Every structure is written in C-alpha cells, then in structure tokens.
Amino acid sequence: MRIFLNDDAHEVDAATLAAALDALGFAGRKIATAVNGRFVAAPARPSTKLADGDRIEVVAPMQGG
C-alpha cells in the first residue's frame, strides 16, 4: 500500500501504524505520530489501521537551548 510519511511517498506492506513505523525504521524511538491530521498516542498505534493513501506525520523531540 502507498502511504505518505511526512509528505514523502512510501510503499509498505503493513496493516497498522505500528507495523508501518517498524518497517520505516522508527521502532523503539520516542516520537509523536498523527494519521490524516489526527494525533495517535503510542499505545493506540498497534490498533490504528492504515489505508492506501493515508498521511502519517512523525515528529521527534528535539533538544536545544
């Protein structure tokens, strides 16, 4: 299925947000996620189903001063 991660197209063979994140190299990282503009908390990622054309946003916390 084709999804968009931070506006870049990717082909993934994943039914859930958690599986897609794993496939795209985000496993174990502290990130915030949204699907089609709606925030998805970490505990909900395994049950969040994806569909062709979904838009996923991933934001990683940054440190700075």
Helices and strands as residue ranges (DSSP letters): E 2-5, E 8-11, H 17-23, E 32-35, E 38-40, G 42-47, E 55-59
